[in-house]
Amino acid sequence: MTSSSSTSATQAKVLSIIRQRCETVLQAGTSEPGFGWQQAASCRLGDVQVSGVDLAEDDEEDTAPRKGAQALTTVELEVDDGMCNLSGNAVSIIAILCNVLLTIRGTAQTSIVFLQHGGFLAWLIDHCSSLSLIALAGHGRWATSGVSTNLTVNYISAAPSGTPLKVVTRVLQQSKTSSLLETRVEHAETGRLVAFGTHVKQDTPSLMIKWPKGSAKL
């Protein structure tokens, strides 16, 4: 095997381990009756990109991120009614305007308009952004993706029921104890920005989790 093919095989192995980890985390969120389990079940792992991550020298089922390692993760889903507001609750001015216009036009069954709930978007950013930390876990660090210390969400546009979304997260900064993440929630087909968030997390190495055999140790 040539050096280049060996490197490609190693990187493929690294990516496979990382994808297994991310899938395990997404699947764990669907456990009933955990918070948001029904919404978590709608989330699917999409593209995962990493650089600066090697196989651990002492365990080929573990990874070892180098200094400056980068990760980008994408989660895909479709908005359903259970993720939305009712127009009458005054949470979204767009929903109110839609409701008024539809009522004026005399459409009989249009007193309710479903638009994505802001609280759900905050949960979605929290839920999905942690995957990028899982992608850069190693050496006993970030095995649980840590705990949140700050979450900032900017709501840009509405996402009615049926809208396909993609949630793209990159790690802006990561140290041994803290990380800063950037997440964009976009319309999956048009690229229109729905929400933008930043997430600060603190590592909790004492709260180690045991991964199922075959899903890679962290």
Order of alpha helices (4+ residues) and beta strands (2+ residues): alpha-alpha-beta-beta-beta-alpha-beta-alpha-beta-beta-beta-beta
